[in-house]
């Protein structure tokens, strides 16, 4: 009897037992490697290990914050293993909310500088590697209800929580213990140069890993636990040099070098140290999320006996589930009353509010998300920060949007270097100004032997429920096929054609859902073609001159989710265009023409064009198709060469636009092909493509140089290509062997660095 008496007294006097043996969980930073925390927490819960407090830095702060907010690790794992999670981290808005309406025409830029230019002409440069527009809203949405339930006190979350951040000006650690949970998590993940910092308590904060990547001391000082379970994912590195990935991960990895390495000795004798086996995983390997999570689970399971030897108290899975459900049981539903705008003037607030179309007293989450993503689809708004705040007076949440100094000026540089004389330099300039409208003024220049161009395109975005813009356009292009010869193989040019086209028009773009756009066009064009009617040109020859000017009116629908502007292997694209031309042809024959005198004729026709492109993934390679068809009642021009020079053409390969291929030009045709992309590694693709082109009544030349139709229905022309494409920071580096079923260019090898992208012609 005395034995049981003394045993009971000993138990009651043992503070660790009488108070329940409080346990703090400490989670280090480590980028993608921090996903191992998810597996470790799953293992702890399954083995009835209590978690009374959570402290985290960087990715540890994210996982710990989600846990404290009432998310199970099964839910968190489901989120981080989806492709959209990687898109959020990279700043990609995702197909559902990326408004194609806002996208500009593709160009050959390889470097973009976003600048802030104020009224005093002082500038600042945006140096962040990733956009945070998507991840900021995601965290605000996912954590708003938990923050409100805890009354913005982290001690009142499902589990008391601390996030560790860094203030770099005074080089101090900031321990976040109250306020908005989404802001705390966003601050602790702000790796320098990767994401821009956010302001909390009037201070800009960065990733806590800069000064304290393994915050055991924070857990001890703030919570005074009996035991600490500390999980470190920051000490592992590549065992071997990552030869195949070094280019891809170099820039991002430099940012993570700034983070402090973890010291396992700080755990102490009342701590359990867990370090998952993450050899050969980098801080950026989010695509290996499941394997990393499993590593954390396995290593935590191995430590269970050691943990239970110290921690006698148990909490069952069922108890944790009841606690989680109780915390979440009376979450306020996410309905919204207002959109608060901070840092905007009156006309700007009017513009933004129209995008949200606030006409009802209560908006659902989908309406708020739609307005937010409409806003951030425009590059001008890349520096805003969203927050979701509960309004006690209305009983609804408000969306709060804070504006920092906007990046209102953009400089783009690019072009290509090629083994044919089609190399070029590209410069793009864009200035944005927000008032009652979002006005964008862009100017771009192309210069090279084959193509030269200047284009001005101001755009005036009109805020409304159905987005639309007005875009005047002024474009001058020159195309010199005479000089577009092979610099390596040499040889005489086979096409004597120099074209200049000028376009003065107005485009009206209307959003068609999130993925599409309807474009209304009206333009005056003035084109001049100079050409020879034979392939050889001697110094005594004079060229024919065709001046073609008039009006073009059109309507078109387009959409695209392609993952790259050249050499894509994922996504789809579709366009449908109907155009009407009303113009006059003035033809002056040269010395190679059989036409004796000047000709002037009116030309009028309709044209219908459809293109479709789509890619599918099959194991380690992608395959896709490309289809195109054109139907028109276009008339013949003065002679055969003039007719072909102004006919629709099929451009399926990277260099097709730089070649004047007679067999692939017709008023009416159908064409299609298959594109196979073999991903040899992250950076290198092997592409094998093949196409068939069927002209409907091919255009042929008569004995007196006139154009006529060939009614032979069996003619089908083929195109094939095999190329290696290396995705470098300077754009694609491609070596290809291309075949065209055309006497002017049968077989050719092409090496280029950069993008083979040009401005469209006035009649395209």
C-alpha positions in Angstrom: 0.0 0.0 0.0 2.8 2.4 0.9 4.4 1.8 -2.5 1.3 3.0 -4.4 1.0 5.9 -2.0 4.5 7.1 -2.6 4.2 6.4 -6.4 1.1 8.6 -6.5 2.8 11.4 -4.6 5.8 11.2 -6.9 3.6 11.5 -10.0 1.7 14.5 -8.6 4.9 16.3 -7.6 6.5 15.8 -11.0 5.7 19.0 -12.9 6.4 17.4 -16.3 3.7 14.8 -15.8 1.2 16.9 -13.9 1.3 19.6 -16.5 1.2 17.1 -19.4 4.8 17.2 -20.7 4.4 20.1 -23.1 6.1 19.6 -26.5 7.3 22.2 -29.0 7.9 21.4 -32.6 10.6 23.4 -34.4 10.8 23.4 -38.2 13.8 24.7 -40.1 13.8 26.4 -43.4 15.1 24.8 -46.6 13.0 25.6 -49.6 11.5 22.5 -51.2 13.3 20.3 -48.7 11.1 21.8 -46.0 8.2 19.7 -47.5 9.8 16.9 -45.4 8.2 18.5 -42.4 4.8 17.3 -43.7 5.8 13.7 -43.6 7.5 14.1 -40.2 4.3 15.6 -38.6 2.2 12.8 -40.1 4.5 10.2 -38.5 4.4 12.0 -35.1 0.6 12.2 -35.2 0.2 8.5 -36.2 2.3 7.5 -33.2 0.4 9.7 -30.7 3.2 12.2 -30.1 1.7 15.5 -28.8 2.4 18.8 -30.5 1.6 21.7 -28.2 3.5 24.5 -29.9 4.9 25.1 -33.4 7.8 27.4 -34.4 9.0 27.6 -38.0 11.2 29.5 -40.4 10.8 29.8 -44.1 9.2 26.6 -45.5 9.1 25.3 -41.9 7.1 28.5 -41.1 4.7 27.7 -43.9 4.1 24.1 -42.9 3.9 25.0 -39.2 1.5 27.9 -39.9 -0.8 25.7 -41.9 -0.8 23.1 -39.1 -1.6 25.8 -36.5 -4.4 27.1 -38.7 -6.2 23.7 -38.6 -5.0 22.1 -41.8 -4.2 18.4 -41.6 -1.0 17.2 -43.1 -3.0 15.1 -45.6 -4.6 18.3 -46.8 -1.3 20.1 -47.0 0.3 17.2 -48.9 -2.6 17.3 -51.4 -1.9 21.0 -52.0 1.9 20.9 -52.4 2.0 17.9 -54.7 -0.3 19.5 -57.3 1.2 21.3 -60.3 -0.6 24.5 -59.4 1.4 24.8 -56.2 4.6 25.0 -58.2 2.9 27.6 -60.5 1.9 29.7 -57.4 5.5 29.7 -56.2 6.8 30.7 -59.6 4.2 33.5 -59.9 2.2 31.8 -62.7 -1.5 32.6 -62.2 -2.7 29.3 -63.7 -5.0 28.7 -66.6 -8.2 29.4 -64.8 -7.3 32.9 -63.7 -4.6 34.0 -66.3 -6.5 36.4 -68.5 -5.4 35.9 -72.0 -7.0 39.3 -72.8 -4.1 41.0 -71.1 -1.3 39.3 -73.0 0.7 41.3 -75.5 1.9 40.0 -78.9 4.8 37.7 -78.6 8.2 39.2 -79.3 11.8 37.9 -79.3 12.8 39.4 -75.9 15.2 37.5 -73.7 15.7 40.1 -71.0 13.1 42.3 -69.3 13.9 45.1 -66.9 10.9 46.4 -64.8 11.6 50.0 -63.6 9.8 52.5 -61.4 10.0 56.0 -62.9 8.5 58.8 -60.9 7.8 62.4 -61.7 11.3 63.4 -60.8 12.7 60.8 -63.2 14.2 58.7 -60.4 14.2 55.0 -61.1 14.3 51.7 -59.2 14.8 48.3 -60.6 12.8 45.2 -59.8 15.3 42.4 -59.1 13.0 39.7 -57.8 13.3 36.3 -59.6 9.7 35.3 -59.0 6.3 37.0 -58.8 4.4 36.6 -55.6 1.0 37.7 -57.0 -0.6 34.2 -56.9 0.9 32.9 -53.7 0.0 36.1 -51.8 -3.7 35.7 -52.6 -3.6 31.9 -51.9 -2.2 32.4 -48.4 -4.7 35.2 -47.7 -7.6 33.0 -48.8 -6.5 29.9 -47.0 -5.6 31.6 -43.7 -8.2 34.4 -43.3 -10.7 32.4 -41.3 -8.1 31.0 -38.9 -6.7 34.5 -38.3 -10.2 35.8 -37.5 -11.0 32.8 -35.3 -7.8 33.4 -33.2 -8.6 37.2 -33.1 -5.3 37.7 -34.8 -3.4 36.3 -31.8 -1.2 33.3 -32.7 -1.5 31.9 -29.2 -5.2 31.3 -29.9 -4.7 29.2 -33.1 -5.4 25.5 -32.9 -1.8 25.2 -31.8 0.2 28.3 -30.5 2.5 29.4 -33.3 5.6 31.6 -34.0 7.0 32.6 -37.3 10.6 33.8 -37.6 11.5 36.6 -39.9 14.5 38.9 -40.4 14.8 42.7 -40.4 17.9 43.4 -42.5 18.5 47.1 -41.8 19.3 46.5 -38.2 20.1 42.8 -38.7 17.7 41.5 -36.1 15.4 38.5 -35.8 11.7 39.3 -35.7 9.5 36.8 -34.0 5.9 37.2 -35.3 3.3 36.2 -32.7 0.2 38.2 -33.7 -1.5 39.9 -36.6 -2.4 38.3 -40.0 -1.2 34.7 -40.2 -0.9 35.0 -44.0 1.4 38.0 -43.7 3.6 36.2 -41.1 4.0 33.2 -43.4 4.6 35.4 -46.4 7.3 37.3 -44.4 9.1 34.2 -43.2 9.4 32.8 -46.8 10.8 36.0 -48.3 14.1 34.6 -49.6 16.2 37.7 -50.6 16.2 38.3 -54.4 13.6 35.6 -54.9 10.5 37.3 -53.5 10.0 41.0 -52.7 9.7 41.8 -48.9 6.5 42.8 -47.3 5.9 45.3 -44.6 4.8 44.2 -41.1 4.6 46.7 -38.2 6.1 49.3 -40.5 9.2 47.2 -41.3 10.2 45.3 -44.4 10.8 41.7 -43.4 12.7 38.9 -45.1 13.1 35.1 -44.6 13.9 34.3 -41.0 16.6 31.9 -42.2 18.9 34.8 -42.8 19.6 35.0 -39.0 17.9 32.1 -37.4 17.1 29.1 -39.7 16.7 26.7 -36.8 14.7 28.6 -34.1 15.0 26.3 -31.1 15.7 29.2 -28.9 12.5 30.9 -29.9 10.5 27.9 -28.9 12.3 27.8 -25.5 11.9 31.5 -24.8 8.3 31.9 -25.9 6.8 28.6 -24.8 9.1 27.1 -22.2 8.3 23.6 -23.3 9.4 20.4 -21.5 10.6 18.9 -24.7 11.5 20.1 -28.2 11.3 18.0 -31.3 13.5 19.8 -33.8 13.4 18.9 -37.5 16.3 20.2 -39.7 16.2 20.1 -43.5 18.9 22.8 -44.1 22.1 20.9 -43.8 21.9 18.5 -46.7 23.4 19.4 -50.1 24.2 17.7 -53.4 26.5 14.8 -52.9 27.6 15.1 -56.6 27.7 18.2 -58.8 24.3 18.5 -60.7 25.7 18.7 -64.2 22.4 18.4 -66.0 20.6 21.0 -63.8 23.2 23.6 -62.9 22.1 26.1 -65.5 18.4 25.8 -64.4 19.0 26.1 -60.7 22.0 28.5 -60.6 20.1 31.8 -60.3 17.6 30.6 -57.7 20.3 28.7 -55.7 22.3 31.9 -55.3 19.4 33.3 -53.3 19.4 30.4 -50.9 23.1 30.8 -50.2 22.1 33.9 -48.1 20.3 31.7 -45.5 22.0 30.6 -42.3 22.9 26.9 -41.9 21.3 25.1 -39.0 23.3 24.1 -35.9 22.0 20.7 -34.5 23.8 21.2 -31.2 21.2 23.9 -30.1 18.6 21.2 -29.4 20.0 20.2 -26.0 19.4 17.2 -23.8 15.6 17.7 -23.6 15.4 17.8 -27.4 15.0 15.2 -30.1 16.8 16.0 -33.3 15.5 14.8 -36.7 17.3 15.2 -40.0 15.6 13.6 -43.0 17.8 12.0 -45.7 17.6 14.6 -48.5 20.8 14.0 -50.3 20.7 15.1 -53.9 17.6 17.2 -53.3 17.9 21.0 -53.7 15.9 23.8 -52.3 14.1 24.1 -55.6 13.0 20.4 -56.2 9.3 21.0 -55.7 8.6 18.5 -58.5 9.9 15.8 -56.1 7.4 16.8 -53.4 6.1 13.3 -52.7 9.6 11.8 -52.3 10.7 14.6 -50.0 7.6 14.2 -47.9 8.3 10.5 -47.7 11.8 11.1 -46.5 10.5 13.2 -43.6 8.0 10.5 -42.7 10.6 7.7 -42.8 13.1 9.5 -40.6 10.6 10.6 -38.1 9.3 7.0 -37.8 12.9 5.9 -37.0 13.0 8.4 -34.1 9.7 7.3 -32.5 11.3 5.0 -29.9 13.7 7.8 -28.8 10.8 10.2 -28.6 8.6 7.9 -26.5 11.5 7.1 -24.2 11.5 10.8 -23.2 7.9 11.9 -23.8 5.4 9.6 -21.9 2.3 11.7 -22.7 0.2 10.6 -25.7 -2.4 12.3 -27.8 -4.3 10.1 -30.2 -5.1 10.8 -33.8 -8.8 11.0 -32.8 -8.1 13.6 -30.2 -6.1 15.7 -32.7 -9.0 15.4 -35.2 -11.5 16.5 -32.6 -9.4 19.5 -31.6 -9.0 20.5 -35.3 -12.7 20.2 -36.0 -13.6 22.2 -32.9 -11.2 25.0 -33.9 -12.6 25.1 -37.4 -16.3 24.5 -36.5 -17.4 28.1 -36.3 -15.2 29.7 -39.0 -16.8 32.7 -40.6 -17.8 32.0 -44.2 -15.7 33.8 -46.8 -18.2 36.4 -48.0 -17.0 39.9 -48.9 -18.5 43.3 -48.4 -15.8 45.8 -49.6 -12.6 46.2 -51.5 -10.3 48.5 -49.6 -7.6 50.2 -51.6 -4.5 51.6 -49.9 -2.0 53.7 -51.8 -4.3 54.5 -54.8 -5.6 58.0 -55.7 -9.3 58.7 -56.5 -9.2 58.0 -60.2 -7.2 54.8 -59.7 -9.6 53.6 -57.0 -12.4 54.1 -59.5 -10.6 52.0 -62.1 -9.9 49.2 -59.8 -13.4 49.0 -58.3 -14.9 48.7 -61.8 -12.9 45.5 -62.3 -14.5 44.0 -59.3 -18.0 45.1 -60.4 -19.2 45.6 -56.8 -23.0 46.0 -57.2 -24.2 43.6 -54.5 -23.9 44.0 -50.7 -22.3 40.5 -50.4 -19.8 38.9 -52.8 -18.7 35.3 -52.8 -15.0 34.3 -53.0 -15.2 33.5 -56.7 -16.3 37.0 -57.6 -13.4 38.5 -55.5 -10.9 36.1 -57.0 -12.1 37.0 -60.5 -11.6 40.7 -59.9 -8.2 40.3 -58.3 -6.8 38.2 -61.1 -8.2 40.6 -63.7 -6.2 43.2 -61.9 -2.9 41.4 -61.6 -3.1 40.0 -65.2 -1.8 43.5 -66.1 1.9 43.8 -65.6 1.4 47.2 -64.0 -0.1 45.8 -60.9 2.7 43.3 -60.1 3.6 45.2 -56.9 0.3 45.1 -55.0 -0.3 43.0 -51.9 -3.7 41.5 -51.1 -5.0 40.8 -47.6 -8.4 39.5 -46.3 -9.7 41.3 -43.2 -12.7 40.6 -41.1 -15.0 43.6 -40.7 -16.8 43.4 -37.3 -19.4 46.1 -38.3 -20.6 44.2 -41.4 -20.0 40.6 -40.4 -18.2 40.1 -43.7 -14.6 40.0 -44.9 -13.0 42.8 -46.9 -10.4 42.4 -49.5 -7.6 44.9 -48.8 -5.2 45.8 -51.7 -2.1 47.8 -50.9 -0.1 49.4 -53.6 3.7 49.9 -53.4 5.7 51.8 -55.9 4.6 50.5 -59.2 6.9 49.2 -62.0 5.6 51.6 -64.7 8.4 51.4 -67.2 9.6 48.2 -69.0 12.6 47.7 -71.2 12.9 44.5 -73.2 16.0 43.3 -75.1 16.3 40.3 -77.4 16.6 38.9 -80.9 18.5 36.1 -82.4 21.9 35.1 -83.9 21.6 32.7 -86.8 23.7 30.9 -89.4 21.5 32.4 -92.0 21.3 36.1 -92.5 18.1 36.4 -90.5 19.8 37.5 -87.3 18.2 40.5 -85.6 18.2 42.8 -82.6 15.1 43.6 -80.7 14.3 46.5 -78.4 11.0 47.0 -76.7 9.9 50.0 -74.5 6.7 50.3 -72.6 5.4 53.0 -70.2 2.2 52.5 -68.1 0.1 55.1 -66.4 -3.0 54.5 -64.2 -5.7 57.1 -63.8 -9.3 56.6 -64.8 -7.9 54.2 -67.5 -4.8 52.0 -67.5 -2.9 53.5 -70.4 0.1 51.6 -71.9 2.4 53.2 -74.5 4.7 50.7 -76.2 7.3 51.1 -78.9 9.4 48.3 -80.4 12.2 48.1 -82.9 13.6 45.2 -84.9 16.7 45.5 -87.0 18.5 42.9 -89.1 19.4 42.1 -92.7 16.1 40.2 -93.3 13.6 42.1 -91.2 13.4 45.7 -89.9 10.5 47.1 -88.2 9.2 49.9 -86.0 5.9 49.7 -84.2 4.0 52.0 -81.9 1.0 50.6 -79.9 -0.7 52.7 -77.2 -3.4 50.7 -75.4 -6.2 52.2 -73.3 -7.7 49.7 -71.0 -11.3 50.5 -70.1 -12.5 49.0 -66.8 -15.9 47.3 -67.0 -17.6 44.0 -66.2 -16.6 42.9 -69.7 -12.9 44.0 -70.1 -12.0 45.7 -73.3 -9.3 48.0 -74.7 -8.7 50.4 -77.5 -5.3 50.1 -79.3 -4.2 52.4 -82.1 -1.4 50.8 -84.1 1.3 52.2 -86.4 3.7 49.6 -87.9 6.3 49.7 -90.7 8.0 46.5 -91.7 10.6 45.7 -94.4 11.3 42.1 -95.5 14.4 41.5 -97.6 14.4 38.0 -99.1 17.3 38.9 -101.4 19.8 38.9 -98.5 18.2 36.0 -96.5 20.8 33.5 -97.6 22.8 30.8 -95.7 25.9 32.4 -94.2 27.6 28.9 -93.8 26.6 27.1 -97.0 26.6 30.3 -99.1 25.1 30.2 -102.6 23.0 32.7 -104.6 19.7 33.9 -103.3 16.8 32.1 -105.0 14.2 34.9 -104.3 14.5 38.4 -105.4 11.9 40.1 -103.4 11.9 43.2 -101.1 8.7 44.1 -99.3 7.7 47.1 -97.3 4.3 47.3 -95.5 2.8 50.1 -93.5 -0.2 49.8 -91.3 -2.2 52.5 -89.5 -5.1 51.0 -87.6 -7.2 50.6 -84.5 -7.7 47.4 -82.6 -10.5 46.8 -80.1 -9.9 43.8 -77.8 -12.7 42.3 -75.7 -12.1 39.6 -73.1 -14.0 36.3 -73.9 -13.8 34.7 -70.5 -10.4 34.2 -68.9 -8.8 32.2 -71.7 -10.0 34.0 -74.9 -10.1 37.3 -76.6 -12.2 38.8 -79.4 -10.3 41.3 -81.6 -12.0 43.8 -83.9 -9.6 45.5 -86.4 -9.8 48.3 -88.9 -6.7 49.6 -90.7 -5.4 51.4 -93.7 -2.3 49.7 -95.2 0.1 50.9 -97.8 2.4 48.1 -99.1 5.2 48.2 -101.7 6.8 45.1 -103.2 9.9 45.2 -105.4 10.7 41.9 -107.2 12.2 40.2 -110.2 10.3 37.6 -112.3 13.3 35.4 -112.6 15.6 33.9 -110.0 18.8 35.4 -111.2 19.3 39.1 -111.1 21.9 41.1 -113.1 23.0 44.6 -112.6 21.1 45.9 -115.6 17.8 44.5 -114.4 15.1 46.8 -113.0 12.6 45.4 -110.5 8.8 45.4 -110.8 7.1 47.7 -108.3 3.8 46.8 -106.9 2.0 49.3 -104.7 -1.0 47.9 -102.9 -3.0 50.1 -100.5 -6.4 50.2 -99.1 -8.4 49.1 -96.1 -8.7 45.9 -94.1 -11.5 45.1 -91.6 -11.6 42.0 -89.5 -12.9 40.2 -86.5 -11.1 37.3 -84.8 -11.1 35.1 -81.7 -8.0 33.7 -80.1 -6.8 32.0 -77.0 -3.6 30.4 -75.9 -2.2 28.5 -72.9 1.1 27.5 -74.6 4.0 27.3 -72.1 6.6 29.0 -74.4 6.5 31.6 -77.1 8.6 29.3 -79.3 9.2 25.6 -79.1 6.3 24.9 -76.7 5.6 21.4 -75.4 2.5 22.0 -73.3 -0.8 23.8 -73.5 -3.0 24.7 -76.5 -3.8 27.6 -78.8 -6.7 28.4 -81.2 -7.5 31.3 -83.5 -10.3 32.1 -85.9 -10.2 35.2 -88.1 -12.4 36.7 -90.8 -11.1 39.6 -92.8 -12.4 41.9 -95.6 -10.0 43.7 -97.9 -10.8 46.7 -100.1 -7.8 48.1 -101.9 -6.2 49.2 -105.1 -3.2 47.7 -106.9 -0.8 49.9 -108.8 1.7 47.8 -110.8 4.8 49.2 -112.6 6.6 46.5 -114.6 10.4 46.2 -114.6 12.8 44.8 -117.1 12.0 41.2 -116.3 8.3 41.5 -116.8 6.2 40.6 -119.8 3.6 43.1 -118.9 4.1 46.1 -121.2 2.5 49.0 -119.3 1.4 50.4 -115.9 -1.7 48.7 -114.4 -4.2 50.0 -111.9 -7.0 47.8 -110.6 -9.3 47.6 -107.6 -9.0 44.4 -105.5 -11.7 43.2 -103.0 -12.1 39.9 -101.2 -12.9 38.0 -97.9 -10.6 35.7 -96.1 -11.3 33.0 -93.4 -8.4 31.5 -91.4 -8.4 28.9 -88.7 -5.4 27.6 -86.7 -5.3 25.1 -83.8 -2.4 23.7 -81.8 -2.4 21.4 -78.8 0.1 19.2 -76.8 -0.3 16.1 -74.7 2.0 14.4 -72.3 2.9 10.8 -72.5 5.5 9.6 -70.0 8.8 11.3 -70.7 7.8 12.9 -74.0 5.1 15.2 -75.3 3.3 15.0 -78.6 1.0 17.5 -80.3 -0.7 18.6 -83.5 -0.8 21.8 -85.5 -3.7 22.5 -88.0 -4.3 25.4 -90.3 -6.8 26.2 -93.0 -7.4 29.3 -95.2 -10.4 30.0 -97.5 -10.8 33.1 -99.6 -12.1 34.5 -102.8 -8.9 36.6 -103.4 -8.3 37.6 -107.0 -5.1 37.3 -109.0 -2.7 40.3 -109.1 -0.9 41.8 -112.1 1.3 38.7 -112.6 2.3 35.4 -111.0 5.1 36.8 -108.6 2.9 39.7 -107.5 0.1 37.2 -106.7 2.3 34.9 -104.7 3.9 37.7 -102.8 0.4 38.7 -101.5 -1.0 35.2 -100.9 -1.6 33.5 -97.5 1.4 31.3 -96.6 1.9 28.3 -94.3 4.6 28.9 -91.6 4.9 25.7 -89.4 8.7 25.7 -88.7 10.9 28.3 -86.9 12.4 29.6 -90.2 9.4 29.2 -92.5 8.6 32.9 -92.3 12.1 33.8 -93.6 11.6 31.7 -96.8 9.6 32.5 -99.9 8.3 29.0 -100.7 6.1 28.9 -103.8 4.5 25.5 -103.1 3.3 26.7 -99.7 1.3 29.8 -100.8 -2.3 29.6 -102.0 -5.6 31.4 -101.6 -7.2 28.3 -100.2 -5.4 25.4 -98.4 -5.6 22.9 -95.6 -2.5 21.9 -93.6 -1.6 19.9 -90.5 1.1 18.0 -88.8 2.4 16.2 -85.8 5.0 17.6 -83.3 6.9 15.2 -81.0 9.0 16.6 -78.2 11.4 14.3 -76.3 12.5 15.8 -73.0 16.1 14.5 -72.7 16.5 16.5 -69.5 15.2 19.7 -68.0 17.1 21.8 -70.5 17.4 19.8 -73.7 14.6 18.7 -76.0 14.6 16.6 -79.2 11.8 17.7 -81.6 10.7 15.7 -84.6 8.0 17.3 -86.7 6.2 16.5 -89.9 3.5 18.3 -91.9 1.3 17.9 -95.0 0.1 20.8 -97.0 -2.8 20.6 -99.5 -3.5 23.7 -101.7 -7.0 23.8 -103.0 -6.4 24.9 -106.6 -2.6 25.7 -106.5 -1.4 28.9 -108.0 0.9 28.3 -111.1 2.6 30.5 -113.6 1.6 30.7 -117.3 4.0 31.1 -120.2 3.4 34.9 -120.2 4.0 35.2 -116.4 0.4 35.4 -115.4 -1.1 33.5 -112.4 -3.7 30.8 -112.9 -5.1 27.8 -111.0 -3.9 24.3 -111.3 -6.9 22.0 -110.8 -4.8 18.9 -110.1 -6.3 17.6 -106.8 -3.6 15.1 -105.9 -0.9 17.5 -105.1 0.3 17.3 -101.4 3.5 18.9 -100.3 5.5 17.8 -97.2 7.6 19.5 -94.5 9.8 17.8 -92.0 12.2 18.8 -89.3 14.4 17.3 -86.6 16.0 19.6 -84.1 17.7 19.8 -80.8 16.6 22.7 -78.6 18.5 23.8 -75.5 16.5 26.1 -73.2 19.1 28.6 -72.1 18.7 31.9 -70.1 19.3 33.7 -73.4 16.4 31.9 -75.1 16.4 28.7 -77.1 19.6 27.4 -78.8 18.5 25.3 -81.7 20.2 23.2 -84.3 17.8 21.8 -86.9 17.7 20.0 -90.2 14.6 21.2 -92.1 13.0 19.7 -95.3 10.6 21.6 -97.5 8.9 20.1 -100.6 9.8 23.1 -102.7 12.3 23.7 -105.4 13.5 27.0 -103.8 14.6 25.4 -100.6 14.7 21.6 -100.3 17.0 20.9 -97.4 18.7 23.3 -95.0 20.5 23.3 -91.7 19.9 26.1 -89.2 21.6 27.0 -85.9 20.2 29.9 -84.0 20.4 31.4 -80.5 17.4 33.4 -79.4 13.9 33.7 -80.8 13.0 33.7 -84.5 9.9 35.9 -84.0 8.9 38.9 -86.2 6.2 41.5 -86.4 3.2 40.5 -88.4 2.6 41.8 -91.9 -0.2 44.3 -92.5 -2.3 41.8 -94.3 -1.8 38.9 -91.8 
